[in-house]
Amino acid sequence: MSTQNHFFIAIPLPEYLIEEMSIYLKELKNEFAFTRWVHPEDLHITLAFLGAGNEEKLAEIKDSMTAIAQDASGFSLKMSGLGTFGNPQSPRIFWHGIVESAELNLLRDRVYEACEKIGFDLDRRSFHPHITLARKWQGPAFQQYSALSDQARTDTFKVKEFVLYQTHLHKLPKYEKIGIFPLKQE
């Protein structure tokens, strides 16, 4: 049985923050009983999940993302708050939030519009920028909300690029950069 590759567009974390997040994830693992923790090199902020894509569509994506990047400037983002998605008693996703940003929303909207124009069927839920830290809660009912605010980071970092990733489900790290789109630096 062959598995089809999936693709997504995201903002990677800067290298220094990946190193710090590696230590942070180890600390969180001691307090939160999730079964699958994200490899530090796989931490990112998703802009658009594309799913499967053929070479022609991926070439179009790369061209469109290059044009978007050439017309957009780098910007800063700030981390804020921890939270979960899914059943509050047994969450499926544990995430670190990102403070709302007009620049991030504009970039995400432009990426989404271009992907849809190329023919990708994208998720229509509202955008909630976050960094997924772990998946699949195990154990007793999740009641650690008081600990969430105590554990959150408040790092500010510069967004200098966004990336087209390919997913490799049976490797670590799982995500391979197959297109890098540098933003204008001022």
C-alpha positions in Angstrom: 0.0 0.0 0.0 1.5 3.4 -1.0 1.0 6.5 1.0 0.4 9.7 -0.8 2.6 12.7 0.1 0.9 15.7 1.6 2.0 19.3 1.4 1.5 22.4 3.4 2.7 26.0 3.5 3.9 27.4 6.9 6.1 29.8 8.7 9.1 28.0 10.3 10.5 29.0 13.6 14.0 30.6 13.7 16.8 28.2 14.5 17.6 29.7 17.9 13.9 29.3 18.9 13.8 25.7 17.7 16.7 25.0 20.1 14.9 26.7 23.0 11.6 25.0 22.2 13.4 21.6 22.3 14.2 22.2 26.0 10.7 23.6 26.6 9.0 20.5 25.0 11.0 18.2 27.3 9.7 20.2 30.3 6.1 20.1 29.1 6.3 16.3 28.5 6.7 15.9 32.3 3.5 17.7 33.0 1.1 16.9 30.1 0.3 13.3 29.1 0.0 13.6 25.3 1.2 10.6 23.3 2.8 12.2 20.3 5.0 15.2 20.7 6.1 17.2 17.7 9.8 17.0 16.8 11.3 20.5 17.5 12.5 20.8 13.9 8.9 20.3 12.8 7.4 23.2 14.8 5.8 25.8 12.5 2.7 28.0 12.0 0.5 26.6 9.3 -0.8 29.0 6.7 -2.5 26.5 4.4 -2.7 22.7 4.4 -2.8 21.6 0.7 -3.1 17.8 1.0 -1.9 15.8 -2.0 -0.5 17.6 -5.0 0.9 16.7 -8.4 4.1 18.2 -9.8 2.2 20.6 -12.0 0.2 22.1 -9.1 3.3 22.2 -6.9 5.2 24.1 -9.6 2.3 26.6 -9.7 2.4 26.9 -5.9 6.1 27.6 -6.0 5.6 30.3 -8.6 2.7 31.9 -6.8 4.4 31.8 -3.4 7.6 33.4 -4.9 5.5 36.3 -6.2 3.7 36.7 -2.8 7.1 36.7 -0.9 8.6 39.2 -3.3 5.7 41.6 -2.5 5.7 41.1 1.3 8.0 42.3 4.0 9.2 40.4 7.0 7.4 41.0 10.3 7.5 40.0 14.0 5.3 37.6 15.8 4.8 37.1 19.6 4.0 33.8 21.3 1.2 33.9 23.8 -0.8 31.3 25.7 -1.2 27.5 25.6 -4.4 25.8 24.6 -6.0 22.7 23.1 -8.3 21.7 20.3 -10.9 18.9 20.5 -12.7 17.5 23.5 -11.8 19.5 26.6 -11.6 16.3 28.6 -9.4 14.5 26.1 -7.9 17.0 23.6 -6.5 15.9 20.3 -4.1 18.9 19.8 -2.0 20.8 22.3 -0.8 24.2 21.0 1.1 27.4 21.7 -0.7 30.5 20.6 0.5 33.4 18.6 -0.7 37.0 19.2 -3.0 38.3 16.5 -1.0 40.0 13.7 -2.3 42.1 10.8 0.8 41.1 8.8 0.3 37.4 9.5 -3.4 37.5 8.6 -2.6 39.3 5.3 0.1 36.8 4.4 -2.2 33.9 5.2 -5.1 35.4 3.1 -2.8 35.9 0.1 -1.4 32.4 0.4 -5.0 31.0 0.7 -6.3 32.9 -2.2 -3.4 31.7 -4.4 -3.8 28.1 -3.4 -7.5 28.1 -4.1 -6.9 29.7 -7.5 -4.6 26.8 -8.3 -7.3 24.4 -7.4 -6.5 23.2 -3.9 -9.6 22.6 -1.6 -8.7 24.3 1.6 -10.1 24.2 5.1 -12.7 26.9 5.6 -12.4 27.2 9.4 -11.4 30.6 10.8 -7.6 31.1 11.1 -6.3 30.5 14.6 -2.5 30.9 14.4 -0.7 28.5 16.6 2.3 26.1 16.9 1.2 22.5 17.4 3.2 21.0 20.3 1.6 17.6 20.8 -1.3 15.4 19.8 -3.6 12.8 21.4 -4.2 13.2 25.2 -4.0 10.0 27.2 -4.9 9.4 30.8 -7.5 10.8 33.1 -9.7 13.8 32.1 -7.6 16.8 31.0 -8.0 19.3 33.8 -4.7 21.2 33.7 -6.0 24.5 32.4 -4.6 26.3 35.4 -1.1 25.1 34.5 -1.4 26.3 30.9 -1.1 30.0 31.6 1.9 29.4 33.9 3.8 27.5 31.3 3.3 29.8 28.3 6.2 31.5 26.5 6.2 35.1 25.4 9.0 35.0 22.8 9.0 37.5 20.0 10.6 36.4 16.7 11.1 37.8 13.2 9.4 36.1 10.3 11.9 36.1 7.4 10.4 33.4 5.2 7.6 31.0 4.6 8.0 27.4 3.3 6.3 24.7 1.2 6.7 21.5 3.2 6.3 17.9 2.2 5.2 15.4 4.9 7.1 12.1 5.5 5.0 10.2 8.0 7.6 7.6 8.8 10.6 9.9 9.4 11.7 12.3 12.1 11.6 15.1 11.5 8.5 14.6 9.4 8.5 17.7 7.3 10.9 18.5 4.5 11.3 22.0 3.1 10.8 21.7 -0.7 10.3 25.4 -1.4 11.6 28.4 0.6 10.1 31.9 0.0 12.1 34.7 1.6 10.3 37.9 2.6 11.7 41.3 1.9 13.8 42.5 4.8 13.8 46.2 5.6 
